[in-house]
Amino acid sequence: MDLIIRYDPKADILVIKLREGAIKDEELLDSDVVLGLDKEGRIAVLEIWEASKRGLLKALVDLASERKEVAELILREAHADSA
């Protein structure tokens, strides 16, 4: 399964799904972070409330931009090598 990241701007909740499967239990880390645990007790889902106030949205946008730039560089180099 690929990592799934969703953001609800109205609720300001960032959800990161790490693995498939039903959530058996939840653990509150602090007032704004909830871990969803599967039947083996592994973290399956991470919910972060008030994500924009924590600066997480900016960090995700920066990471996405960086990954895009790296991918574009690799494609350019591969294209140059084949020419």
DSSP file (Angstrom, degrees, kcal/mol; ACC not computed):
  #  RESIDUE AA STRUCTURE BP1 BP2  ACC     N-H-->O    O-->H-N    N-H-->O    O-->H-N    TCO  KAPPA ALPHA  PHI   PSI    X-CA   Y-CA   Z-CA
    1    1 A M              0   0    0      0, 0.0     2,-0.2     0, 0.0     3,-0.0   0.000 360.0 360.0 360.0 137.5    0.0    0.0    0.0
    2    2 A D        -     0   0    0      1,-0.1     2,-0.2    17,-0.0    15,-0.0  -0.534 360.0 -94.0 -80.3 152.3    1.2    3.5   -0.8
    3    3 A L        -     0   0    0     -2,-0.2     2,-0.5    13,-0.0    15,-0.2  -0.473  41.5-153.2 -63.0 132.2    1.2    6.1    1.9
    4    4 A I  E     -A   17   0A   0     13,-2.0    13,-3.3    -2,-0.2     2,-0.5  -0.957  12.2-174.2-116.1 127.5   -2.0    8.2    1.7
    5    5 A I  E     +A   16   0A   0     -2,-0.5     2,-0.3    11,-0.2    11,-0.2  -0.984   6.9 174.4-123.1 125.5   -2.1   11.8    2.9
    6    6 A R  E     -A   15   0A   0      9,-2.8     9,-3.2    -2,-0.5     2,-0.4  -0.955  12.0-162.2-128.9 149.1   -5.3   13.7    3.1
    7    7 A Y  E     -A   14   0A   0     -2,-0.3     7,-0.2     7,-0.2    -2,-0.0  -0.997   8.0-158.2-133.3 131.2   -6.1   17.2    4.4
    8    8 A D  E  >> -A   13   0A   0      5,-2.6     4,-1.8    -2,-0.4     5,-1.5  -0.911   7.3-168.6-106.0 104.3   -9.5   18.6    5.3
    9    9 A P  T  45S+     0   0    0      0, 0.0    -1,-0.1     0, 0.0    43,-0.1   0.829  83.8  54.9 -66.8 -31.3   -9.1   22.4    5.2
   10   10 A K  T  45S+     0   0    0      1,-0.2    -2,-0.0     3,-0.1     0, 0.0   0.920 121.1  29.6 -66.6 -42.4  -12.5   23.1    6.9
   11   11 A A  T  45S-     0   0    0      2,-0.1    39,-0.5    -3,-0.1    -1,-0.2   0.610 101.9-133.3 -89.8 -13.6  -11.6   20.9    9.9
   12   12 A D  T  <5 +     0   0    0     -4,-1.8    39,-1.9     1,-0.2    38,-1.1   0.915  55.0 146.7  57.3  46.7   -7.8   21.6    9.6
   13   13 A I  E   < -AB   8  49A   0     -5,-1.5    -5,-2.6    36,-0.2     2,-0.5  -0.960  37.5-157.9-118.4 128.4   -7.1   17.9   10.0
   14   14 A L  E     -AB   7  48A   0     34,-2.6    34,-2.9    -2,-0.5     2,-0.5  -0.909  10.8-165.7-102.6 127.0   -4.2   16.1    8.3
   15   15 A V  E     -AB   6  47A   0     -9,-3.2    -9,-2.8    -2,-0.5     2,-0.5  -0.964   5.9-171.2-118.2 127.2   -4.7   12.4    8.0
   16   16 A I  E     -AB   5  46A   0     30,-2.8    30,-2.5    -2,-0.5     2,-0.6  -0.967   7.8-159.2-119.2 115.7   -1.8   10.1    7.1
   17   17 A K  E     +AB   4  45A   0    -13,-3.3   -13,-2.0    -2,-0.5    28,-0.2  -0.855  14.1 174.9 -98.8 119.6   -2.7    6.5    6.4
   18   18 A L        +     0   0    0     26,-3.0     2,-0.3    -2,-0.6    27,-0.2   0.743  61.6   7.2 -96.0 -28.7    0.3    4.2    6.8
   19   19 A R  S    S-     0   0    0     25,-1.3    -1,-0.2     2,-0.1     2,-0.0  -0.988  73.6-101.8-154.0 158.1   -1.2    0.7    6.2
   20   20 A E        +     0   0    0     -2,-0.3     2,-0.1    -3,-0.1    18,-0.0  -0.282  67.7  76.8 -73.1 164.1   -4.4   -1.0    5.2
   21   21 A G  S    S-     0   0    0     17,-0.1     2,-0.1     2,-0.1    -2,-0.1  -0.274  79.1 -60.4 117.5 161.1   -6.7   -2.6    7.7
   22   22 A A        -     0   0    0     -2,-0.1     2,-0.6     1,-0.1    17,-0.4  -0.419  48.2-116.7 -75.3 149.2   -9.4   -1.8   10.2
   23   23 A I        +     0   0    0      1,-0.2    15,-0.2    15,-0.1     3,-0.1  -0.785  32.1 176.5 -87.2 121.3   -8.6    0.5   13.2
   24   24 A K        +     0   0    0     13,-2.7     2,-0.3    -2,-0.6    14,-0.2   0.783  64.5   7.9 -94.0 -32.6   -9.1   -1.5   16.4
   25   25 A D  E     -C   37   0A   0     12,-1.7    12,-3.4     2,-0.0     2,-0.4  -0.972  60.8-144.2-148.4 157.7   -8.0    1.1   18.9
   26   26 A E  E     -C   36   0A   0     -2,-0.3     2,-0.4    10,-0.2    10,-0.2  -0.965   7.8-160.8-126.6 145.7   -7.1    4.8   19.1
   27   27 A E  E     -C   35   0A   0      8,-2.4     8,-3.0    -2,-0.4     2,-0.7  -0.992  12.4-143.2-128.4 126.7   -4.5    6.5   21.3
   28   28 A L  E     -C   34   0A   0     -2,-0.4     6,-0.2     6,-0.2     3,-0.1  -0.789  15.6-177.4 -89.1 115.7   -4.5   10.2   22.0
   29   29 A L  E    S-     0   0A   0      4,-2.6     2,-0.3    -2,-0.7    -1,-0.2   0.915  70.6 -25.5 -80.3 -45.0   -0.9   11.5   22.1
   30   30 A D  E >  S-C   33   0A   0      3,-0.9     3,-0.8     0, 0.0    -1,-0.2  -0.793  90.6 -67.8-147.9-166.2   -1.9   15.1   23.0
   31   31 A S  T 3  S+     0   0    0     -2,-0.3     3,-0.1     1,-0.2    -3,-0.0   0.659 131.7  31.0 -67.9 -12.3   -4.9   17.2   22.5
   32   32 A D  T 3  S+     0   0    0      1,-0.1    17,-3.3    17,-0.0     2,-0.4   0.348 103.8  75.3-128.7   6.7   -4.4   17.3   18.7
   33   33 A V  E <   -CD  30  48A   0     -3,-0.8    -4,-2.6    15,-0.2    -3,-0.9  -0.981  51.6-177.9-128.7 124.5   -2.7   14.0   17.7
   34   34 A V  E     -CD  28  47A   0     13,-2.5    13,-2.9    -2,-0.4     2,-0.5  -0.975  12.3-154.0-123.2 130.3   -4.5   10.7   17.4
   35   35 A L  E     -CD  27  46A   0     -8,-3.0    -8,-2.4    -2,-0.4     2,-0.6  -0.890   7.3-151.0-100.5 130.4   -3.0    7.4   16.5
   36   36 A G  E     -CD  26  45A   0      9,-3.6     8,-3.4    -2,-0.5     9,-1.7  -0.908  17.7-158.6 -98.7 122.1   -5.2    4.7   14.9
   37   37 A L  E     -CD  25  43A   0    -12,-3.4   -13,-2.7    -2,-0.6   -12,-1.7  -0.809   6.0-138.5-106.9 140.9   -3.9    1.2   15.8
   38   38 A D    >   -     0   0    0      4,-2.6     3,-2.0    -2,-0.4   -15,-0.1  -0.173  44.1 -83.0 -83.8-175.1   -4.6   -2.0   13.9
   39   39 A K  T 3  S+     0   0    0    -17,-0.4    -1,-0.1     1,-0.3   -16,-0.1   0.726 131.5  53.4 -66.4 -20.7   -5.3   -5.4   15.6
   40   40 A E  T 3  S-     0   0    0      2,-0.1    -1,-0.3     0, 0.0     3,-0.1   0.445 119.9-109.4 -89.4  -0.3   -1.6   -6.0   16.0
   41   41 A G  S <  S+     0   0    0     -3,-2.0     2,-0.2     1,-0.3    -2,-0.1   0.588  72.9 140.0  83.7  10.9   -1.1   -2.7   17.8
   42   42 A R        -     0   0    0      1,-0.1    -4,-2.6     2,-0.0     2,-0.4  -0.601  63.4-100.4 -86.0 149.2    0.8   -1.1   14.9
   43   43 A I  E     + D   0  37A   0     -2,-0.2    -6,-0.2    -6,-0.2     3,-0.1  -0.556  48.3 162.9 -69.5 122.3    0.1    2.5   13.8
   44   44 A A  E     +     0   0A   0     -8,-3.4   -26,-3.0    -2,-0.4   -25,-1.3   0.703  64.3  22.6-108.4 -34.2   -2.2    2.4   10.8
   45   45 A V  E     -BD  17  36A   0     -9,-1.7    -9,-3.6   -28,-0.2     2,-0.5  -0.997  58.1-161.4-140.3 140.8   -3.4    6.0   10.8
   46   46 A L  E     -BD  16  35A   0    -30,-2.5   -30,-2.8    -2,-0.4     2,-0.5  -0.990   9.8-167.8-122.3 122.7   -2.1    9.3   12.2
   47   47 A E  E     -BD  15  34A   0    -13,-2.9   -13,-2.5    -2,-0.5     2,-0.5  -0.942   1.4-170.0-111.5 129.5   -4.6   12.2   12.6
   48   48 A I  E >   -BD  14  33A   0    -34,-2.9   -34,-2.6    -2,-0.5     3,-0.6  -0.954   9.2-155.8-121.9 112.5   -3.2   15.7   13.3
   49   49 A W  E 3  S+B   13   0A   0    -17,-3.3   -36,-0.2    -2,-0.5   -37,-0.1  -0.556  78.7  19.7 -84.9 151.2   -5.8   18.3   14.3
   50   50 A E  T 3> S+     0   0    0    -38,-1.1     4,-1.0   -39,-0.5     3,-0.4   0.903  78.2 166.0  55.2  44.4   -5.0   22.0   13.7
   51   51 A A  T <4> +     0   0    0    -39,-1.9     5,-1.7    -3,-0.6     6,-0.5   0.854  67.1  54.2 -60.6 -39.3   -2.3   20.9   11.2
   52   52 A S  T >45S+     0   0    0      1,-0.2     3,-0.9     2,-0.2    -1,-0.2   0.860 104.9  54.3 -67.4 -32.8   -1.9   24.3    9.7
   53   53 A K  T 345S+     0   0    0     -3,-0.4    -1,-0.2     1,-0.2    -2,-0.2   0.760 106.3  53.3 -70.5 -23.4   -1.2   25.9   13.1
   54   54 A R  T 3<5S-     0   0    0     -4,-1.0    -1,-0.2    -3,-0.5    -2,-0.2   0.514 113.9-117.8 -87.5  -6.5    1.5   23.3   13.7
   55   55 A G  T <>5S+     0   0    0     -3,-0.9     4,-1.6    -4,-0.5    -3,-0.2   0.570  77.2 126.8  82.5   8.8    3.2   24.2   10.4
   56   56 A L  H  >< +     0   0    0     -5,-1.7     4,-2.3     1,-0.2     5,-0.2   0.839  65.1  57.3 -71.8 -32.7    2.8   20.7    9.0
   57   57 A L  H  > S+     0   0    0     -6,-0.5     4,-2.4     2,-0.2    -1,-0.2   0.927 107.3  48.1 -65.1 -43.2    1.1   21.9    5.7
   58   58 A K  H  > S+     0   0    0      1,-0.2     4,-2.6     2,-0.2    -1,-0.2   0.909 110.7  52.1 -62.1 -41.4    4.0   24.1    4.8
   59   59 A A  H  X S+     0   0    0     -4,-1.6     4,-2.2     1,-0.2    -1,-0.2   0.897 110.5  47.9 -62.5 -40.7    6.4   21.2    5.6
   60   60 A L  H  X S+     0   0    0     -4,-2.3     4,-2.6     2,-0.2    -2,-0.2   0.901 111.7  49.3 -67.3 -40.9    4.4   18.8    3.3
   61   61 A V  H  X S+     0   0    0     -4,-2.4     4,-2.4     2,-0.2    -2,-0.2   0.919 111.9  49.1 -63.7 -43.0    4.3   21.4    0.5
   62   62 A D  H  X S+     0   0    0     -4,-2.6     4,-2.4     2,-0.2    -2,-0.2   0.914 112.2  48.4 -61.8 -43.2    8.1   21.9    0.8
   63   63 A L  H  X S+     0   0    0     -4,-2.2     4,-2.5     2,-0.2    -2,-0.2   0.917 111.0  50.0 -63.8 -43.8    8.7   18.2    0.7
   64   64 A A  H  X S+     0   0    0     -4,-2.6     4,-2.1     1,-0.2    -2,-0.2   0.904 111.7  48.7 -62.3 -41.4    6.4   17.7   -2.3
   65   65 A S  H  X S+     0   0    0     -4,-2.4     4,-2.4     2,-0.2    -1,-0.2   0.919 111.2  49.8 -63.6 -43.7    8.3   20.5   -4.2
   66   66 A E  H  X S+     0   0    0     -4,-2.4     4,-2.2     1,-0.2    -2,-0.2   0.915 111.2  48.2 -62.8 -44.0   11.6   19.0   -3.3
   67   67 A R  H  X S+     0   0    0     -4,-2.5     4,-2.5     1,-0.2    -1,-0.2   0.881 110.7  51.9 -65.3 -37.3   10.6   15.5   -4.5
   68   68 A K  H  X S+     0   0    0     -4,-2.1     4,-2.6    -5,-0.2    -2,-0.2   0.926 109.6  49.3 -64.4 -44.1    9.2   17.0   -7.7
   69   69 A E  H  X S+     0   0    0     -4,-2.4     4,-2.1     2,-0.2    -2,-0.2   0.894 111.4  49.1 -62.9 -40.4   12.5   18.9   -8.4
   70   70 A V  H  X S+     0   0    0     -4,-2.2     4,-2.3     2,-0.2    -1,-0.2   0.927 111.7  49.1 -65.0 -44.7   14.5   15.7   -7.8
   71   71 A A  H  X S+     0   0    0     -4,-2.5     4,-2.3     1,-0.2    -2,-0.2   0.912 111.2  49.6 -61.4 -43.0   12.3   13.7  -10.1
   72   72 A E  H  X S+     0   0    0     -4,-2.6     4,-2.4     1,-0.2    -1,-0.2   0.893 110.1  51.2 -63.9 -39.2   12.6   16.3  -12.8
   73   73 A L  H  X S+     0   0    0     -4,-2.1     4,-2.5     2,-0.2    -2,-0.2   0.923 110.3  48.7 -63.4 -45.0   16.4   16.4  -12.5
   74   74 A I  H  X S+     0   0    0     -4,-2.3     4,-2.5     1,-0.2    -2,-0.2   0.915 111.9  49.1 -61.6 -43.7   16.6   12.6  -12.8
   75   75 A L  H  X S+     0   0    0     -4,-2.3     4,-2.4     2,-0.2    -1,-0.2   0.905 111.1  49.9 -64.0 -41.1   14.4   12.7  -15.9
   76   76 A R  H  X S+     0   0    0     -4,-2.4     4,-2.4     2,-0.2    -2,-0.2   0.923 112.6  46.8 -62.3 -43.8   16.5   15.4  -17.5
   77   77 A E  H  X S+     0   0    0     -4,-2.5     4,-2.2     2,-0.2    -2,-0.2   0.900 112.6  49.4 -66.8 -39.9   19.7   13.5  -16.8
   78   78 A A  H  X S+     0   0    0     -4,-2.5     4,-1.5     1,-0.2    -1,-0.2   0.905 112.3  48.4 -64.6 -40.0   18.2   10.3  -18.2
   79   79 A H  H  X S+     0   0    0     -4,-2.4     4,-0.9     1,-0.2    -2,-0.2   0.900 111.3  49.9 -66.3 -41.0   17.0   12.1  -21.3
   80   80 A A  H  < S+     0   0    0     -4,-2.4     3,-0.4     1,-0.2    -2,-0.2   0.878 109.4  52.0 -65.3 -38.4   20.4   13.7  -21.8
   81   81 A D  H  < S+     0   0    0     -4,-2.2    -1,-0.2     1,-0.2    -2,-0.2   0.845 109.9  48.4 -67.5 -33.0   22.2   10.3  -21.5
   82   82 A S  H  <        0   0    0     -4,-1.5    -1,-0.2     1,-0.2    -2,-0.2   0.636 360.0 360.0 -83.1 -13.1   20.0    8.7  -24.1
   83   83 A A     <        0   0    0     -4,-0.9    -1,-0.2    -3,-0.4    -2,-0.2   0.450 360.0 360.0 -83.6 360.0   20.4   11.6  -26.6
